[in-house]
């Protein structure tokens, strides 16, 4: 097993509440009904709202990304290290995750230089995984720790989704994205401490849903990133998730689940997960609260949900979705190792 040693989150300074967001969106979609307003989460953005909704070039968006993404990633990473009571020089591997911007040298190179990480640190940048990237990075960290259990791995995800808003794109995809996505960063430090108390990652897996490549992703044009967010996604999740979870639980002999951490995709995604797995309202309460407070932060969302979990002992399941469509699953455990019902 891998142990979560510390978590850290970071949000930018500009707050866009539901009322302000809805008013701005009505300018572009005048027929938007007031009844839709409760579905708009409070979000945080790296630029004030008047800048978010202006027309910008791809180059302008990437310059803003280069300014703000490393800053938020460093803040989240510093908080995770402090929570783990570790120094940057203690980290043996760093995995950076982002799909909303492009940096070369990559994000973790800048983190290593600015935070004082060792020159021999192993670096793994993950892009193009969308909202599932944070969960995929945890799985990669877990696999590394299986081979090098004495290592310490920093996973950091940063997404500036607001930079992808296109005022000239009046599609339903762009509207839906503007109602749920926000900016932020989250980090986790993991180690191979199987006997340590607290939250552990026991096993992780990924499943591609057939015939779903056009449902979710980005369309990169000269003007920038255009969101692809098909309305069929919740129905697809509801249809595919039960089999994926059943196979995962059977393969790992997971008899019962005590808690869940779900990617904060939005109300319809939560409803699809709850219906597919026949869960009561309490099961997704923490993840829904994360969405209400910060919105959908793409790859960082699952880390926010994990960091917000209460100290509930037992067996847990983390779920994230991304382009592909991909379903990422992770078996979690919390509590003293001798108290667990199952043996990995």
N, C-alpha and C positions, 0 to 999 in steps of 0.2 A: 504493500500500500504506500501511497504518497500522502504526506501530511501538508495541510495548509498551515503555514507558519505565520502569515500575516496578510492583511488586505489593506488597500488604500484606494480612495476615490477622489476625483477632482472635477469640479464643474466651473465653467467660465462665469464671468461676473454679470452678464446681461441676462435678466429674467424676462421671459415672455409667458404671461399667464394665459389662461384659456380665453378670457374675454378679449385681450389685445390680439391674440393670434386669430381668433375668429373674425374680428373686425377687419384685420389686414387681408384675410383670405376672401372676405366678401367683396373686396375691391376687384379681385381677379375672377371670382365666381359669384356674381351678383345674386344668382338664384339659390345660393346656399341657404338652407333653412336654419332657423334659430335652434330647432330641435337637435341639430347636429352638435351644438356647442359643448355639451357635457363630454363628448368623446375626445375633445381636444385637451391633451395633457398640458400641464405646466412644463415648459422647457427652458433650457439655458443655452445661450448662443455666444459665440466668440465676438460677434459684432452686434451693435444695436439693431433693433428690428428694422429701422428704416434702411439700413445697409443690407440686411439679409434679403429684403424683397426687391432690391434694385437689380437691374440687368448688369451682369458682369461677364467678362471673358474667362476662358479656361485658365489663361495665364494669371489673371487677377485672383481667381479662386485659389490657385496653387501657391501664390505668394502669401495669401492670408493663411493658408494651411501651414506653410513653412514657418510662419511667425508664431502661430498659436499651438499647433499640435505638439511640438517638442516641449513647450512650457507646461502644458497640462499633463503630458506623459511623465515628465520629471516630477511634478508635484504628486501625482498618484503613486509613482514608484517610491518616492521618499517616504510617503506615509505608510506604504506597505512594509518597507524596510524597518521603519520605526516600530510598527506593530509587531514585527518579527524579532525585534531587538538585534538586528544585523546591520553591518556596514556595507556600503557598495562594494568594497573589496572582498567581501565574503561570498559574493555571487559568482557562480561558475558558468552559468548560462543565462542568456536573456533572450526571450522570444517577444518580438514586437508585432502587433496586429493592427492593421488599418486598411480600410477599403475606400476611404473618402478623399485620399490625397496621395501624392507621389513624391518621394524624396530619394535622391541618390547623391551622397551616401545615405543609407537607410537610417530610420529613426533611432535604432539602438546604437549606432555609431555615435550619434550626437549625445545620447544618454551616457554612454561609456565615458566620453570625453568630459562632459559637464558634471557628472556625478562622482568621478574618480574610480571607475571600475578598472579591474586589472586588464593589462594589455592582452593576456591570453584568454580572455573570456570567449566562450562559444556564443555565436550570434545566429539567430534564425528569424528573419523577417517573413511574416505571412501576409499576403495580400490576396485579393480576388476571392476571398471566402465569405465576404459579406457578413451578415449577422451571426453566422455560425463560427466566425473566426476565433472568438474568445474561447469557446468550448473546444475547438480543434487545437488551440494552443495549449490548453490544459492537458489534453490527451497527449500531445507531443512532449510536454514536460514530464508527464507520468511515465511515458515510454523511456525517456532518457534516464529517469531516476531508477527504473527497473534495472538498468545496466550499471548505473553509477549512483548507488543509494546514498553516498556521503556528499553528493553535490547539493547545491542550493540553486534553484531556478527561479528567475524573475519573469513573470508573464505580465505584459503591459499592453492594454488595448486603448487606442484613442481614435475617436471618430468625430469629425466636424461635418455632420450631415447637413447643417444649414447652408453650407457653401454650395450644395447641389440644387438649391431651389432655383427654378427657371421661371421668371415672371411671364415669359412668352409661351410657356407650355401650359395650355389649358386642359390637359388630359386629366382623367380621373386618377391616374397613377400619381401624377405630380401633386394633386390635391390631397390624396390620402397620405402621401409621404409628408406633406407640409403639416398635416394634422397630428402626426405621431412622432416624427424623428426630431432629436435634439443633439446637442454637442456635449461631450464629456470624455473622461478617461478613467480607467480603473486598472488596478494592478493586484497581483497576488504573488506571494513568495511560497514556493513549495520545496519540501525536502523529503528524503526517503526515510522518515522516522515512523515506522510502522507501529512502534510501541508507545508513541506519544499520544497523550489525551487530545481531544478536540476533533476538528473536522478532517476527514480523510477522503481521498479519491481512491477507490478500490479498483475500478476498471472503467474503460471508456470504449465506445464504438461509434461508427458512423455508417449511415445508410443513405444511398441515393434512391430517390423516388423515381420510377421510370416515367418517361414521357412528360417531364416537368421542366425542361430547360428554359422554356420561354415564359415561365410564370413569375420569376423573381430575378432581379439583377440590375445592372446599369447598361444603358446604351450610350456609349461614349461618342459624342459628336464634336464638331469644331467649336460649338458654343459651350461644351462642358458635359458633365454627367447628367443624363436624363434617367430618372428612376423608372424601372419596370416593376410594377407591383400589381399583378393580375388579381382581380376580385375572386378568382377561383381558389386562391391560396388557402383560405380557412377551410373550405370544403375538402381540398386535397390533404391538408394536415389531419382533419378529422377522419378521413378514410385510411390514410397510411399509418398514422401513429399507433393504433392499437396493435397491429401485427408486429411493428418494430419493437415496441415495448415488451410485448409478450415473448418474442424470441429472445430478447436481451435478458429478461428475467429468468426464463427457462434455462438459458445457457449458463447463467451465473448462479442459479439456484436461489434467487431472491424471492423469498416467500411472502414477505409483507413490506410495505413502505410506510415510513412514519412522517416524512416531510418531502417537499418538492422545491426546487429552484428552477424557474422557467424563464427563458428569454422573454423580456418585456416587449413583445411584438406589437401589442395593441389589444383593445377589448375583443375584437373578433377572433384573434388568435387564441387569447385566453379562453374564450367560450368554446372554441373548437377543441382545445386540449382538455378542458373540463368535461365536455361531452364525450370525447373519444375514450377517455380513461375512466369515466363515470366517477368523478371526484366530487366531494362536497365543496361548499364555498370556502371552507377554512383551508383546504389544501393549497390553494393558489393565492391566499390572502397576502402573503409577503411579496410575491412577485407582482401582483396587481398594484400594491401600494408603491412599489418602485416605479412602475409606469406612471401612476398618478403624479408622483413627485418630480420625475425627471424626463419622462417620455421614453421613447425607443432610442437607445444609444448604440444601435447596431451591435458590433462585436463586443462592446464593453458592457452590454446589458446583463449578460449572464454573470459577470463578475460582480456587478452591483447587486444582483439577486442573491448570490452566494454570500456576499459580505453582510447582507441584511438578515440572513437567517438567524432565528433565535437559537439559544443553546439547548435545543431539543435533542436528546440522545436517540440513537437508533439508526435505521437504514433510510437512505434518501435517494432521490433521483433528480439529476439535472438534465434539462431538455433545452436544446437550442435548434433553430432552423436557419437555413441560409440558401443561397442560390444553388441550383442543382436539379430539383430541390433536395437539400441535404437535411437529414435529421441527425443531430449529435446527441448522444446519450452518455451519461456518466453515473456510475453507481457510487454513492456517497455513504459514509458512516461517520457518526459523531459519538464520542464518549471514550472511556477507558477501553483499551483493546481487549481486556479480559472479559468485558461485559457483553461483547457482541454475540449475537445468536449464530452467525454464519462464519464459516472458515473459508477464506479465499483460496 
